[in-house]
Amino acid sequence: MAQLWNLESLRPRQREPLPGNTIQAMFWHGVARRADSVLMRQKTLGIWREWRWCDVGDTVREITLGLVNLGLRPGDTASILSNTRVEWVWCDLAVLSAGGVSNGIYPTDAAGQVRYLCEDSSTTVLFVEDEEQLDKALEARAQLPRLTCIVIIDPKGLEHFSDPGVITLDELRRRGAALNAAQPDAFAQLAGARQASDLAILIYTSGTTGRPKGAMHSHASLLATVRGLDSVQPQNEDDERMCFLPLCHVAERVIGLYASFYSGTRMNFVENPDTVPENVREIAPTVFGGVPRLWEKFYSAVTISVQEAGRVQQALYAWAIGVGHEVAAAVLAGRPVGPWLRLKYRLAGVASLDHVRRFIGIHRCRFLITGAAPISPGLIRWYLALGVPMLEAWGQTEAGGISTIMPAHAMRPGSIGRAAPYNEVRVDPNTGELLVRGANVFMGYLNQPEKTAETIDADGWLHTGDVGVAEEGGYFRITDRMKDIIITAGGKNITPSEWENELKFSPYVTDAVVIGDRRAYLTAIVMIEQENVEKFAQDHDVPFSNYASLTRSPEVRALIQGELDKVNAKFARVEQIKKFFLLETRLGAEDEELTPTMKLKRKLVHTKYAEQIEAMYR
C-alpha cells in the first residue's frame, strides 16, 4: 500500500514491452517469457487452484486446434455464453489464436437475446457454461443455420445427454491434442492468420434504446489501449487482481484481462458474484478495479458495522477517520504532510483504519480504479482517508474502456482525470459533448453503418454522448449524459447524476433515478440497499414479511426521506427532490431494469414505472 504523502511512488516505471501485433501474439510472447510464473487462480469448492503461463498455453493450444478440427476458419465468429471463470479466458484466447473473432454473451441474457446476438454476429461455434445456458442455446439453435457446434464448459448433470451438434470442452481439447499429435506444425501455421487491422472481438452494448449494437474492435485498437494504460497505471508481475465483473463487458475484458496479459499481473477468479466480499479478503488484491456500486457497498458495510460497534470502537473510528481526512486534504491540496500528522495517522491506523482496510480486503492495495458510472467525490475522499487512492477513469466500449484516467500523484475528486496518452479528448464548443479520437477508437458497429456514421464523424472524433467541461491542467469533468439532462418546466437545466451520486452515498440506498424533465418539480425512484434496511427494520422492531412489505413500511419511508433531506440540503430549491417512491421488487443482474454494471436503466425505468411517476405529479 502506498504512503499517502508519497504518491509519486505510483508513477509508472519503464518496462520492456511485450511484443506482438495481435492479442494472441502478445499472449504467446507472455507464455514464452513467463512460462513458470502463475497467471491465474480460481476457487472451486473451497479450494484455490492455480495455473502457470505454460499450463494455460498448453490448454489454449488444445482448444485452438480443437476449433480448427471443428472447421472454424480465420474471420469466423465464436461466442462465449458464460459467467466469469478461467475457461472463459481459455476459450477467448483459443478463438483468437485460431484466427477467429471472439464475442461474449451475458449469462443473464434470455434465449431470444442469445439467438439475436448469435445471428447478428454470424456465430459458428457457441461455448456455453452449463446446463442452464445449454437450454438457451438449444432453444435458439433452430433459427441459427450458421451455428455448427455447441461446446459445454461444465457438463455436470448432462452425463446422459447426447446430441450430435453438442460436445464438451474436454472433448474439444482431446480433438485438439489429437490434431497436434498428427500435425505438429498445425498450430504454428496459424500464427499469421490475422493482422493488427483485423477484427478481433465484438462487445455488444446494453441496448437500452433498441437492439444491442456490436462494437467492433481490431487487434490494433485493443493493443493501443492495453499498452497505453500500462504507461499510466503501474502494474507488474508482483501484482494481484481480482476477476469478477462480466468478461462480456469492456472493463473486465480489456482493462482487466488483456491488460493483465501485458503486465503479467496475476488474475484471481472469484467463486461467484455473491462471494465477492469474502473472496476479496482472501485474495487481498494489490490493484483493484470496480464499479461505483461495489465501492458504495463496501462503504455501507463499514458504516453499518461501526453503528453496531461499542462506543469505544465508534469513538476510535471517528477520531481515526478524521485524521485520515486531514491527511487526505493535505495530499489533495499538494501540501506537505508533517511529522506530527504522519505520527497521528500511523496511530489512527493502529486504532481503527488498519482494521477497516482488512475488513474490506484492500489492506494490500496500492490503488483502486473506479469507472463505468459516476461516483461521489465524497466516497473517493473516504477511501483516500483510509489510505488507498481511488483513481476515477472514464470511457466507453467504443473507445476501449478508458479515455481519461486520474493521475495518482495529482488527484482531483469530482474530475475524471486527464486524457489517456493514446487518445485526444476535447469538448464540443457547441454542445458541450466530450469527443474522443485515437488509435483506441473502435472500427464501428457490426452491420450498422448508419449508426457508425452517427457516432464517428468525418474527422474521426467519437461522439460519446457525455456532457462535460475542460478544467485547468488538462483535467475533465463530466456533468451528465446528453440524453439525461433534465430541463424543468421553469427552464432550469438539471444534471440528475450529481444528485443521484450524493444519495447513493447513503448506506440505505443502492441506486436512484431523478425524474423531472418538463415537469414542475423533481421526483425520484429509489432502490433500497436490502441488507442494511432489513437490519434497520430489525433493530427498530419494524414488522415486514418480504422485500415489498419492507419498502411499504412507513418507518422505512421515513428513513429514506431522512436520507433525501440530507442530500436536498446541499442543493438549491429548484434542484431538490419533492417526492419519491421505492421500487418494490428486488432487482438482480437478470432483470431488464439493470445494466451489466448494475445501474438502473433510466429510459426503461421511466417507461416501466410511468404510472407510479405520474402519481407523484397528481
C-alpha positions as CSV (number, residue, x, y, z in Angstrom):
1,M,0.0,0.0,0.0
2,A,1.4,3.4,-1.0
3,Q,2.1,6.1,1.6
4,L,-0.4,8.9,1.0
5,W,2.3,11.5,1.4
6,N,4.4,9.9,-1.3
7,L,2.0,9.1,-4.2
8,E,4.8,9.9,-6.6
9,S,5.8,6.2,-5.9
10,L,2.8,5.2,-8.0
11,R,4.2,6.8,-11.2
12,P,4.7,4.1,-13.8
13,R,8.2,2.7,-14.4
14,Q,9.7,1.9,-17.7
15,R,9.3,-1.8,-18.6
16,E,10.5,-3.9,-21.5
17,P,7.4,-4.0,-23.8
18,L,5.7,-7.3,-24.6
19,P,5.8,-7.7,-28.4
20,G,3.1,-8.8,-30.7
21,N,0.7,-7.1,-33.1
22,T,-2.3,-9.1,-32.1
23,I,-3.8,-10.0,-28.8
24,Q,-2.9,-13.7,-29.2
25,A,0.6,-12.9,-30.3
26,M,1.1,-10.7,-27.2
27,F,-0.2,-13.6,-25.1
28,W,2.1,-16.2,-26.6
29,H,5.1,-13.9,-26.1
30,G,4.0,-13.8,-22.5
31,V,3.9,-17.6,-22.3
32,A,7.5,-17.7,-23.6
33,R,8.7,-15.0,-21.2
34,R,6.9,-16.1,-18.0
35,A,6.4,-19.8,-18.6
36,D,6.7,-20.9,-14.9
37,S,5.0,-17.9,-13.3
38,V,1.4,-18.2,-12.1
39,L,-1.0,-16.5,-14.4
40,M,-4.4,-17.3,-12.8
41,R,-6.1,-18.8,-9.8
42,Q,-9.7,-19.9,-9.2
43,K,-11.5,-21.0,-6.2
44,T,-13.7,-24.1,-6.7
45,L,-15.5,-25.9,-3.8
46,G,-13.4,-24.0,-1.3
47,I,-10.0,-24.8,-2.8
48,W,-7.8,-22.4,-4.8
49,R,-6.2,-23.9,-7.9
50,E,-3.5,-22.2,-9.9
51,W,-2.3,-22.3,-13.5
52,R,1.1,-21.2,-14.7
53,W,1.5,-19.4,-18.0
54,C,2.8,-22.6,-19.6
55,D,-0.2,-24.5,-18.3
56,V,-2.7,-22.0,-19.8
57,G,-0.6,-22.1,-23.0
58,D,-1.0,-25.9,-23.3
59,T,-4.7,-25.7,-22.7
60,V,-5.3,-22.8,-25.2
61,R,-3.3,-24.7,-27.8
62,E,-5.5,-27.8,-27.5
63,I,-8.7,-25.7,-27.6
64,T,-7.4,-23.8,-30.6
65,L,-6.7,-26.9,-32.6
66,G,-10.0,-28.3,-31.5
67,L,-11.7,-25.3,-33.1
68,V,-9.7,-25.9,-36.3
69,N,-10.9,-29.5,-36.2
70,L,-14.5,-28.2,-36.0
71,G,-13.9,-26.1,-39.1
72,L,-13.5,-22.7,-37.6
73,R,-11.8,-20.5,-40.2
74,P,-10.0,-17.2,-39.8
75,G,-12.6,-14.5,-39.6
76,D,-15.3,-16.8,-38.3
77,T,-17.1,-15.8,-35.0
78,A,-17.3,-17.9,-31.9
79,S,-19.4,-16.7,-28.9
80,I,-19.0,-17.4,-25.2
81,L,-22.1,-17.7,-23.0
82,S,-20.8,-18.0,-19.5
83,N,-20.1,-16.3,-16.2
84,T,-16.6,-15.1,-15.5
85,R,-14.3,-18.1,-15.0
86,V,-10.9,-19.3,-16.2
87,E,-12.4,-21.4,-19.0
88,W,-13.9,-18.1,-20.5
89,V,-10.4,-16.8,-20.8
90,W,-9.1,-20.0,-22.4
91,C,-11.8,-20.1,-25.0
92,D,-11.4,-16.4,-25.8
93,L,-7.7,-16.9,-26.4
94,A,-8.3,-20.0,-28.4
95,V,-10.7,-18.3,-30.7
96,L,-8.3,-15.5,-31.3
97,S,-5.4,-17.9,-31.7
98,A,-7.4,-19.8,-34.4
99,G,-7.8,-16.5,-36.3
100,G,-11.4,-16.2,-35.2
101,V,-13.5,-13.3,-33.8
102,S,-14.4,-13.7,-30.2
103,N,-17.8,-12.5,-28.9
104,G,-19.1,-12.6,-25.3
105,I,-22.8,-13.1,-24.3
106,Y,-24.1,-12.2,-20.8
107,P,-25.2,-15.3,-18.9
108,T,-28.3,-13.4,-17.8
109,D,-29.5,-13.0,-21.4
110,A,-32.7,-14.8,-22.3
111,A,-32.8,-17.3,-25.2
112,G,-34.2,-14.7,-27.6
113,Q,-31.3,-12.4,-26.9
114,V,-28.9,-15.3,-27.4
115,R,-30.5,-16.0,-30.7
116,Y,-30.2,-12.4,-31.8
117,L,-26.6,-12.0,-30.8
118,C,-25.5,-15.2,-32.5
119,E,-27.4,-14.3,-35.6
120,D,-26.1,-10.8,-35.8
121,S,-22.5,-11.9,-35.2
122,S,-22.8,-14.9,-37.6
123,T,-21.6,-17.2,-34.8
124,T,-20.5,-20.6,-35.9
125,V,-19.3,-22.1,-32.6
126,L,-21.0,-21.3,-29.3
127,F,-19.4,-22.1,-25.9
128,V,-22.0,-22.4,-23.1
129,E,-21.2,-22.7,-19.4
130,D,-23.6,-25.3,-18.1
131,E,-26.9,-27.0,-18.5
132,E,-28.8,-23.7,-17.9
133,Q,-27.0,-21.9,-20.7
134,L,-27.2,-25.0,-23.0
135,D,-31.0,-24.9,-22.7
136,K,-31.0,-21.3,-24.2
137,A,-28.6,-22.4,-27.0
138,L,-30.8,-25.3,-27.9
139,E,-33.9,-23.2,-28.0
140,A,-32.2,-20.7,-30.3
141,R,-30.4,-23.2,-32.5
142,A,-33.1,-23.9,-35.0
143,Q,-33.0,-20.3,-36.1
144,L,-29.2,-20.2,-36.4
145,P,-28.2,-22.0,-39.6
146,R,-24.6,-20.9,-39.3
147,L,-24.2,-22.4,-35.9
148,T,-22.3,-25.7,-36.4
149,C,-21.4,-26.7,-32.8
150,I,-22.2,-26.0,-29.2
151,V,-19.4,-26.6,-26.7
152,I,-20.3,-27.2,-23.0
153,I,-17.7,-26.0,-20.5
154,D,-19.2,-27.7,-17.4
155,P,-21.3,-30.7,-18.3
156,K,-22.4,-31.5,-14.8
157,G,-25.9,-33.1,-14.8
158,L,-25.6,-33.9,-18.6
159,E,-23.9,-37.3,-18.3
160,H,-26.8,-38.9,-20.2
161,F,-27.3,-36.1,-22.7
162,S,-26.5,-36.8,-26.3
163,D,-26.7,-34.5,-29.3
164,P,-24.5,-34.7,-32.5
165,G,-24.2,-30.9,-32.5
166,V,-23.0,-30.6,-28.9
167,I,-19.7,-31.6,-27.4
168,T,-17.9,-30.9,-24.1
169,L,-14.9,-28.7,-23.7
170,D,-12.9,-31.7,-22.7
171,E,-13.8,-33.5,-25.9
172,L,-12.8,-30.4,-27.9
173,R,-9.4,-30.4,-26.1
174,R,-9.0,-34.1,-26.9
175,R,-9.6,-33.4,-30.6
176,G,-7.1,-30.6,-30.5
177,A,-4.5,-32.8,-28.8
178,A,-5.0,-35.5,-31.5
179,L,-4.6,-32.9,-34.3
180,N,-1.5,-31.6,-32.6
181,A,0.0,-35.1,-32.5
182,A,-0.9,-35.9,-36.1
183,Q,0.2,-32.5,-37.5
184,P,2.9,-31.0,-35.2
185,D,3.1,-27.8,-37.3
186,A,-0.6,-27.2,-37.5
187,F,-0.6,-24.6,-34.6
188,A,2.4,-22.7,-36.0
189,Q,0.7,-22.3,-39.3
190,L,-2.0,-20.2,-37.6
191,A,0.5,-17.5,-36.4
192,G,-0.1,-15.2,-39.4
193,A,-3.8,-15.8,-39.7
194,R,-4.8,-12.3,-38.5
195,Q,-3.2,-8.9,-38.7
196,A,-3.3,-5.9,-36.4
197,S,-6.0,-4.2,-38.5
198,D,-8.3,-7.2,-38.5
199,L,-11.4,-7.6,-36.3
200,A,-10.6,-9.3,-33.0
201,I,-13.6,-9.0,-30.7
202,L,-17.2,-7.9,-30.5
203,I,-18.6,-6.2,-27.5
204,Y,-22.3,-5.7,-27.6
205,T,-23.8,-2.6,-26.0
206,S,-26.6,-3.0,-23.4
207,G,-29.2,-2.0,-25.9
208,T,-31.3,0.3,-23.7
209,T,-32.6,2.2,-26.7
210,G,-33.2,-0.7,-29.1
211,R,-31.3,-3.8,-30.2
212,P,-27.8,-4.2,-28.9
213,K,-25.1,-2.9,-31.2
214,G,-21.9,-5.0,-31.8
215,A,-18.9,-2.7,-31.2
216,M,-16.1,-4.0,-33.4
217,H,-12.5,-3.7,-32.0
218,S,-9.4,-4.6,-34.0
219,H,-6.3,-6.0,-32.5
220,A,-4.7,-2.6,-33.1
221,S,-7.3,-0.7,-31.1
222,L,-7.1,-3.2,-28.2
223,L,-3.3,-3.1,-28.1
224,A,-3.3,0.7,-28.2
225,T,-5.4,0.7,-25.1
226,V,-3.5,-2.0,-23.3
227,R,-0.1,-0.6,-23.9
228,G,-1.2,3.0,-23.3
229,L,-2.8,2.1,-20.0
230,D,0.5,0.5,-18.9
231,S,2.2,3.8,-19.2
232,V,-0.2,5.5,-16.7
233,Q,-1.4,2.6,-14.4
234,P,1.7,1.0,-12.9
235,Q,1.2,-2.8,-12.6
236,N,3.7,-5.6,-12.8
237,E,4.2,-9.4,-12.2
238,D,4.1,-8.9,-8.4
239,D,0.6,-7.5,-8.5
240,E,-2.6,-9.4,-7.8
241,R,-6.0,-8.5,-9.2
242,M,-9.5,-10.0,-8.8
243,C,-11.6,-11.1,-11.7
244,F,-15.4,-10.8,-11.0
245,L,-17.0,-8.4,-13.5
246,P,-18.6,-9.9,-16.6
247,L,-16.0,-10.7,-19.2
248,C,-18.5,-9.6,-21.9
249,H,-18.0,-6.0,-20.6
250,V,-15.2,-3.9,-21.9
251,A,-13.8,-3.2,-18.4
252,E,-13.0,-6.8,-17.4
253,R,-12.2,-7.9,-21.0
254,V,-9.8,-5.1,-22.0
255,I,-8.7,-3.2,-18.9
256,G,-8.7,-6.4,-16.8
257,L,-7.9,-9.5,-18.9
258,Y,-5.8,-8.1,-21.8
259,A,-4.0,-5.6,-19.6
260,S,-3.1,-8.3,-17.2
261,F,-1.6,-10.4,-20.0
262,Y,0.6,-7.4,-20.9
263,S,1.7,-6.5,-17.4
264,G,1.9,-10.0,-16.0
265,T,-0.5,-9.2,-13.2
266,R,-1.8,-12.4,-11.5
267,M,-5.6,-12.9,-12.0
268,N,-7.8,-14.4,-9.2
269,F,-11.2,-15.6,-10.2
270,V,-14.0,-15.5,-7.6
271,E,-16.3,-18.4,-6.9
272,N,-19.4,-16.5,-8.0
273,P,-20.7,-12.9,-7.8
274,D,-22.2,-13.5,-4.4
275,T,-18.9,-14.4,-2.8
276,V,-17.0,-11.2,-3.9
277,P,-16.9,-9.7,-0.3
278,E,-15.4,-12.9,1.1
279,N,-13.1,-13.6,-1.8
280,V,-11.6,-10.1,-1.8
281,R,-10.5,-10.5,1.8
282,E,-8.8,-13.9,0.8
283,I,-7.2,-12.5,-2.3
284,A,-6.2,-9.1,-0.8
285,P,-5.5,-7.7,-4.3
286,T,-2.8,-5.1,-4.8
287,V,-4.7,-3.5,-7.7
288,F,-8.5,-3.5,-7.6
289,G,-10.9,-2.2,-10.3
290,G,-14.6,-2.0,-9.8
291,V,-17.8,-0.1,-10.4
292,P,-19.3,2.6,-8.0
293,R,-21.9,0.2,-6.7
294,L,-19.2,-2.1,-5.3
295,W,-17.4,0.8,-3.6
296,E,-20.7,2.0,-2.2
297,K,-21.5,-1.4,-0.8
298,F,-18.1,-1.6,1.0
299,Y,-18.6,1.8,2.5
300,S,-22.2,0.9,3.6
301,A,-20.9,-2.3,5.2
302,V,-18.3,-0.3,7.2
303,T,-20.9,2.3,8.2
304,I,-23.3,-0.2,9.5
305,S,-20.5,-2.2,11.3
306,V,-19.4,1.0,13.1
307,Q,-23.0,1.7,14.1
308,E,-23.3,-1.7,15.6
309,A,-19.9,-1.4,17.5
310,G,-19.5,-0.3,21.1
311,R,-18.9,3.3,22.0
312,V,-15.2,3.0,22.3
313,Q,-14.8,1.5,18.8
314,Q,-17.1,4.2,17.4
315,A,-15.0,6.9,19.1
316,L,-11.8,5.4,17.8
317,Y,-13.1,5.2,14.3
318,A,-14.5,8.7,14.4
319,W,-11.1,10.1,15.5
320,A,-9.1,7.9,13.1
321,I,-11.2,8.7,10.0
322,G,-11.0,12.4,11.0
323,V,-7.2,12.1,11.0
324,G,-7.4,10.3,7.7
325,H,-9.4,13.1,6.2
326,E,-6.8,15.6,7.5
327,V,-4.1,13.7,5.6
328,A,-6.2,13.3,2.5
329,A,-7.0,17.0,2.4
330,A,-3.3,17.9,2.6
331,V,-2.4,15.4,-0.1
332,L,-5.2,16.7,-2.4
333,A,-4.1,20.3,-1.9
334,G,-0.5,19.4,-2.6
335,R,0.6,20.4,0.9
336,P,3.3,18.5,2.8
337,V,2.2,16.1,5.5
338,G,4.3,17.0,8.5
339,P,5.9,14.6,11.0
340,W,3.2,15.2,13.7
341,L,0.4,14.4,11.3
342,R,2.2,11.4,10.0
343,L,2.5,10.1,13.5
344,K,-1.1,10.7,14.2
345,Y,-2.0,8.9,11.0
346,R,0.0,5.8,12.0
347,L,-1.7,5.8,15.4
348,A,-5.1,6.1,13.5
349,G,-4.1,3.0,11.5
350,V,-3.5,1.0,14.7
351,A,-6.6,2.3,16.4
352,S,-9.0,1.7,13.5
353,L,-8.1,2.3,9.9
354,D,-5.9,-0.9,9.5
355,H,-8.9,-2.9,10.7
356,V,-11.3,-1.2,8.3
357,R,-8.9,-1.9,5.3
358,R,-8.7,-5.5,6.3
359,F,-12.5,-5.7,6.8
360,I,-12.9,-4.7,3.2
361,G,-9.9,-6.6,1.9
362,I,-8.0,-3.6,0.5
363,H,-5.1,-3.6,3.0
364,R,-2.6,-4.6,0.3
365,C,-4.0,-2.3,-2.4
366,R,-1.7,0.3,-3.9
367,F,-4.6,1.9,-5.7
368,L,-8.2,1.4,-6.6
369,I,-9.8,2.1,-10.0
370,T,-13.4,3.1,-10.4
371,G,-15.4,3.6,-13.6
372,A,-18.4,2.6,-15.7
373,A,-20.6,5.2,-13.8
374,P,-20.2,8.5,-11.9
375,I,-19.1,8.3,-8.3
376,S,-19.5,10.7,-5.4
377,P,-16.3,12.7,-4.7
378,G,-17.0,12.2,-1.0
379,L,-16.6,8.5,-1.5
380,I,-13.2,9.0,-3.2
381,R,-12.1,11.1,-0.3
382,W,-13.2,8.5,2.2
383,Y,-11.1,5.8,0.6
384,L,-8.2,8.2,0.4
385,A,-8.7,8.9,4.1
386,L,-8.4,5.1,4.7
387,G,-5.0,5.2,2.9
388,V,-5.9,3.9,-0.5
389,P,-6.0,6.2,-3.6
390,M,-9.1,5.7,-5.7
391,L,-8.4,6.7,-9.4
392,E,-11.5,7.5,-11.4
393,A,-11.4,6.6,-15.1
394,W,-13.9,7.5,-17.8
395,G,-14.5,5.9,-21.2
396,Q,-16.9,3.7,-23.1
397,T,-17.0,0.4,-25.0
398,E,-16.4,2.2,-28.3
399,A,-13.1,3.7,-27.1
400,G,-11.7,0.5,-25.5
401,G,-13.0,1.3,-22.0
402,I,-10.8,4.2,-20.8
403,S,-10.2,7.6,-22.4
404,T,-9.3,9.6,-19.3
405,I,-7.6,8.5,-16.1
406,M,-6.8,10.2,-12.8
407,P,-3.1,10.5,-12.1
408,A,-2.4,9.1,-8.6
409,H,0.2,11.8,-7.8
410,A,-2.3,14.7,-8.7
411,M,-5.8,13.6,-7.8
412,R,-8.9,15.8,-8.1
413,P,-12.1,14.2,-6.8
414,G,-15.0,15.2,-8.9
415,S,-12.9,15.1,-12.1
416,I,-12.4,12.2,-14.4
417,G,-8.7,12.9,-14.8
418,R,-6.6,13.7,-17.9
419,A,-6.8,12.2,-21.4
420,A,-5.0,8.9,-21.6
421,P,-1.8,9.1,-23.7
422,Y,-3.2,7.1,-26.6
423,N,-6.1,9.4,-27.4
424,E,-7.2,13.0,-27.7
425,V,-10.2,14.3,-25.7
426,R,-12.0,17.6,-26.3
427,V,-15.2,19.4,-25.5
428,D,-17.5,20.3,-28.5
429,P,-17.9,24.1,-28.2
430,N,-21.5,24.0,-29.5
431,T,-23.0,21.1,-27.5
432,G,-20.6,20.5,-24.6
433,E,-20.3,16.9,-25.6
434,L,-17.0,15.1,-24.9
435,L,-15.3,13.8,-28.1
436,V,-12.5,11.2,-28.3
437,R,-10.1,10.5,-31.1
438,G,-7.3,8.0,-31.2
439,A,-6.0,4.5,-32.1
440,N,-8.2,3.0,-29.4
441,V,-11.4,4.0,-31.1
442,F,-13.4,1.1,-32.5
443,M,-14.0,0.1,-36.1
444,G,-17.7,0.8,-36.0
445,Y,-20.9,-1.2,-35.3
446,L,-21.3,-4.6,-36.9
447,N,-23.9,-4.5,-39.7
448,Q,-25.0,-0.9,-38.8
449,P,-23.1,1.6,-40.9
450,E,-25.6,4.3,-40.3
451,K,-25.2,4.1,-36.6
452,T,-21.4,4.1,-37.0
453,A,-21.7,7.3,-39.1
454,E,-23.7,8.9,-36.3
455,T,-21.1,8.0,-33.7
456,I,-17.8,8.7,-35.5
457,D,-17.7,12.0,-37.6
458,A,-15.7,12.7,-40.7
459,D,-12.7,13.9,-38.7
460,G,-12.5,10.7,-36.7
461,W,-14.0,12.1,-33.5
462,L,-16.1,9.6,-31.5
463,H,-19.2,11.3,-30.1
464,T,-19.5,9.9,-26.6
465,G,-22.9,11.3,-25.5
466,D,-21.4,12.6,-22.3
467,V,-21.5,16.3,-21.5
468,G,-18.5,17.8,-19.7
469,V,-16.1,20.6,-19.2
470,A,-12.4,21.0,-19.6
471,E,-10.6,22.3,-16.5
472,E,-7.2,23.7,-15.7
473,G,-4.3,21.3,-16.0
474,G,-5.8,19.2,-18.7
475,Y,-8.5,17.7,-16.4
476,F,-12.1,17.0,-17.5
477,R,-15.3,16.8,-15.6
478,I,-18.5,15.0,-16.6
479,T,-21.7,16.9,-16.0
480,D,-24.1,14.3,-17.3
481,R,-25.2,12.2,-20.3
482,M,-26.6,14.5,-23.1
483,K,-29.8,12.5,-23.2
484,D,-30.2,12.5,-19.4
485,I,-30.1,16.3,-18.7
486,I,-33.4,17.5,-17.3
487,I,-35.0,20.8,-18.3
488,T,-37.7,21.6,-15.8
489,A,-41.0,23.3,-16.7
490,G,-39.4,26.5,-15.4
491,G,-36.5,26.2,-17.9
492,K,-33.9,25.1,-15.3
493,N,-31.2,22.7,-16.5
494,I,-30.6,19.9,-14.0
495,T,-27.9,17.2,-14.1
496,P,-29.5,14.3,-12.3
497,S,-26.4,12.2,-11.8
498,E,-24.9,14.7,-9.3
499,W,-27.9,14.4,-7.1
500,E,-28.1,10.6,-7.5
501,N,-24.5,10.1,-6.6
502,E,-24.9,12.0,-3.4
503,L,-27.9,9.9,-2.4
504,K,-26.1,6.6,-3.3
505,F,-23.5,7.6,-0.6
506,S,-26.2,6.6,1.9
507,P,-25.8,3.1,3.3
508,Y,-29.6,2.6,2.8
509,V,-29.7,3.4,-0.9
510,T,-28.4,1.2,-3.8
511,D,-29.5,3.4,-6.7
512,A,-31.8,6.2,-7.7
513,V,-33.2,7.9,-10.8
514,V,-34.2,11.5,-10.7
515,I,-37.4,12.4,-12.7
516,G,-38.5,15.9,-13.8
517,D,-38.0,16.7,-17.5
518,R,-40.6,19.3,-18.5
519,R,-42.1,18.9,-15.0
520,A,-42.9,21.5,-12.3
521,Y,-40.6,19.8,-9.8
522,L,-38.2,16.9,-9.3
523,T,-39.0,13.4,-8.1
524,A,-37.0,10.2,-7.6
525,I,-37.3,6.5,-8.0
526,V,-35.2,4.9,-5.2
527,M,-33.9,1.3,-4.9
528,I,-33.0,0.5,-1.3
529,E,-30.0,-1.5,0.0
530,Q,-31.9,-4.5,1.2
531,E,-29.4,-5.9,3.8
532,N,-28.9,-2.6,5.6
533,V,-32.6,-1.6,5.5
534,E,-33.6,-5.0,6.9
535,K,-31.1,-4.5,9.7
536,F,-32.6,-1.1,10.4
537,A,-36.1,-2.7,10.5
538,Q,-35.0,-5.4,12.9
539,D,-33.2,-3.0,15.2
540,H,-36.3,-0.8,15.4
541,D,-38.9,-3.5,15.6
542,V,-40.4,-2.7,12.2
543,P,-42.5,-5.6,11.0
544,F,-42.1,-6.9,7.4
545,S,-42.6,-10.2,5.7
546,N,-40.7,-9.7,2.4
547,Y,-38.9,-7.1,0.3
548,A,-42.1,-5.4,-0.9
549,S,-43.5,-5.1,2.6
550,L,-40.2,-3.6,3.7
551,T,-40.4,-0.8,1.1
552,R,-44.0,-0.1,2.0
553,S,-43.2,0.4,5.7
554,P,-43.9,3.9,7.0
555,E,-40.7,3.7,9.1
556,V,-38.6,2.7,6.1
557,R,-40.1,5.5,4.0
558,A,-39.3,7.9,6.8
559,L,-35.7,6.5,6.9
560,I,-35.3,7.2,3.2
561,Q,-37.0,10.6,3.4
562,G,-34.3,11.5,6.0
563,E,-31.6,10.5,3.6
564,L,-33.2,12.5,0.9
565,D,-33.4,15.5,3.2
566,K,-29.7,15.3,3.8
567,V,-29.0,15.4,0.1
568,N,-31.6,18.1,-0.6
569,A,-29.8,20.4,1.9
570,K,-26.8,20.5,-0.5
571,F,-28.8,21.8,-3.5
572,A,-30.8,24.8,-4.5
573,R,-34.5,24.7,-4.0
574,V,-35.2,24.1,-7.7
575,E,-32.8,21.1,-7.6
576,Q,-34.4,19.4,-4.6
577,I,-36.5,16.3,-4.7
578,K,-40.1,16.9,-3.7
579,K,-41.4,13.3,-3.8
580,F,-40.1,9.7,-4.2
581,F,-41.2,6.2,-4.4
582,L,-39.4,3.0,-3.6
583,L,-39.1,0.1,-6.0
584,E,-41.0,-2.8,-4.5
585,T,-39.0,-5.5,-6.4
586,R,-35.5,-6.5,-5.6
587,L,-33.6,-6.3,-8.8
588,G,-30.7,-8.5,-9.8
589,A,-28.4,-9.0,-12.8
590,E,-31.1,-10.9,-14.7
591,D,-33.6,-8.1,-14.5
592,E,-34.1,-5.8,-17.5
593,E,-34.0,-2.7,-15.4
594,L,-30.3,-3.1,-14.6
595,T,-27.3,-2.7,-16.9
596,P,-24.5,-5.3,-16.7
597,T,-22.7,-2.9,-14.3
598,M,-25.8,-2.9,-12.1
599,K,-27.0,0.7,-12.9
600,L,-30.7,1.4,-13.3
601,K,-31.6,2.0,-17.0
602,R,-33.1,5.5,-16.9
603,K,-35.3,5.3,-20.0
604,L,-36.6,1.8,-19.3
605,V,-37.4,2.8,-15.7
606,H,-39.2,5.9,-17.0
607,T,-41.4,3.7,-19.2
608,K,-41.9,0.7,-16.9
609,Y,-42.9,2.8,-13.9
610,A,-44.8,5.5,-15.8
611,E,-47.9,5.0,-13.6
612,Q,-46.0,5.5,-10.3
613,I,-44.2,8.5,-11.8
614,E,-47.5,10.1,-12.8
615,A,-48.9,9.5,-9.4
616,M,-46.1,11.7,-7.9
617,Y,-47.3,14.6,-10.1
618,R,-51.0,14.3,-9.5
